[in-house]
Amino acid sequence: METTRYKIIIQYDGTNFSGFQIQPHDRTVQGDIEKALKIMTKGIEIKIQGSGRTDSGVHALGQVIHFDYPIQMPIANMKRALNSLTTDEIEVCDVEIVSEDFHARYLTTGKKYQYRVDTNKDTNPFKRLYTKHHQYPINMEALQQALKDIEGTHDFTSFCASNSGRENKVRTVYEASVVQDAANGELIFTFRGNGFLYNMVRIFIGTLLQIANGRRPADDMKRLLEVKDRNQAGPTAAPQGLYLVEVYYDLEEATKGTAFYTPETKKMGVN
Amino acid sequence: METTRYKIIIQYDGTNFSGFQIQPHDRTVQGDIEKALKIMTKGIEIKIQGSGRTDSGVHALGQVIHFDYPIQMPIANMKRALNSLTTDEIEVCDVEIVSEDFHARYLTTGKKYQYRVDTNKDTNPFKRLYTKHHQYPINMEALQQALKDIEGTHDFTSFCASNSGRENKVRTVYEASVVQDAANGELIFTFRGNGFLYNMVRIFIGTLLQIANGRRPADDMKRLLEVKDRNQAGPTAAPQGLYLVEVYYDLEEATKGTAFYTPETKKMGVN
């Protein structure tokens, strides 16, 4: 059957979902979107493909999915239909018709995550689902050094949930940075890389906050990358501070503004 | 029995509560706090008194309550105990020991409410519980005129839920204003007054947005105040945009920065 491939960028509030990926008994983002598509096609089951999973409670500002639709529907209609058949927890931001060669997962050249830490003394009821609360003193200098140590190509075994089955734990982190949002009393961490292991960003944060507190030396990241032992790294930080911000399909976009960007990067193609 | 009166300022995310006031079968803010107090006193039932109710889904940044506690506990301990025995949806911000003369409801000299309207074209999953989405053109000049017409002492019958049993519908609105938060694509409305009728702010917003759209003339507020008919005003806007921001117990504080403030105001005392 002739089908049309759609690439779609979505945002979601992960609070009430058991993550992105479809589950037999729990509500998931993929499950809700596939249900909407089934209504639109009057019963045809369409499987969507995401750029990757997000865990329960993790949010997305720019998750990318693709699927093959039985007819060619104008992109504005596709956007409107999906938005009206899903709850306000999911927002379809952008719809594009792409060639059959496009694949939301296999063709990624990188991803960007952010993690919000609320450093105000008191907890804020309006941030409880959207930040991690951490009211301890922050040594910014130690934090910056530790972030620098994360950047580059390393074996990130120490920062991968130990129940993960993946073999190759080598990834390249293009950017690991933090900014202080003084108005909101928050630290906003940004991580850009060619790929991320299971729970990698959340274990980075759990470890970085211990370094920022002085509970670990500022150069502990270097040691942790060496020892390749999950048990020596910090805890897995709570999911609600984590946002999948952007998924890249072009290496120039993925590395732009980082030390890993060169005018030749684009020609390297997908890695 | 000798008791100590506590005045407490709380914030809450109203999303998962059936309003402030205790209900036999539903979860409420008052119910959660009274449960925490019962645990603290090992079984003594303490009734709390709020400055007023808030409806289901309405938020508070500065709700005030008082209650009488059987022993005099240091304020820091009271704050810590209540925060640890309630969920993160409620935050006790400030605790004060007050005289037996203080009353959270009867002694108010005014309240401040805000209402957030998200005017971005697309809905935002992260604002769905905290703003009203309204993607239509806004005539700021008409809006400003209508807000000016609200200020002052009027019979607000047209802006009171018709099932309300209150007799006297005359209130003084000290401030009715709006600012544009361009960075977030929001309109933030502020209302300060000596008291508010049931659903008054939400009916203001439902009517004001029709004026801003050009669906009502800019001077329609004047007419609505005259006709004293709830059916001629606009709809009751959704609860999730509404915040109880501050409760005043001093007339100078309540009117500060408005045309209703005079150096003599304070001497007028409670009205």
Chai-1 contact restraints between the chains, C-beta under 6 A:
chainA,res_idxA,chainB,res_idxB,connection_type,confidence,min_distance_angstrom,max_distance_angstrom,comment,restraint_id
A,Q11,B,P125,contact,1.0,0.0,6.0,A-B,restraint_1
A,Y12,B,P125,contact,1.0,0.0,6.0,A-B,restraint_2
A,D13,B,P125,contact,1.0,0.0,6.0,A-B,restraint_3
A,D13,B,F126,contact,1.0,0.0,6.0,A-B,restraint_4
A,D88,B,T123,contact,1.0,0.0,6.0,A-B,restraint_5
A,D88,B,R128,contact,1.0,0.0,6.0,A-B,restraint_6
A,E89,B,P125,contact,1.0,0.0,6.0,A-B,restraint_7
A,E91,B,T123,contact,1.0,0.0,6.0,A-B,restraint_8
A,E91,B,P125,contact,1.0,0.0,6.0,A-B,restraint_9
A,T123,B,D88,contact,1.0,0.0,6.0,A-B,restraint_10
A,T123,B,E91,contact,1.0,0.0,6.0,A-B,restraint_11
A,P125,B,Q11,contact,1.0,0.0,6.0,A-B,restraint_12
A,P125,B,Y12,contact,1.0,0.0,6.0,A-B,restraint_13
A,P125,B,D13,contact,1.0,0.0,6.0,A-B,restraint_14
A,P125,B,E89,contact,1.0,0.0,6.0,A-B,restraint_15
A,P125,B,E91,contact,1.0,0.0,6.0,A-B,restraint_16
A,F126,B,D13,contact,1.0,0.0,6.0,A-B,restraint_17
A,R128,B,D88,contact,1.0,0.0,6.0,A-B,restraint_18
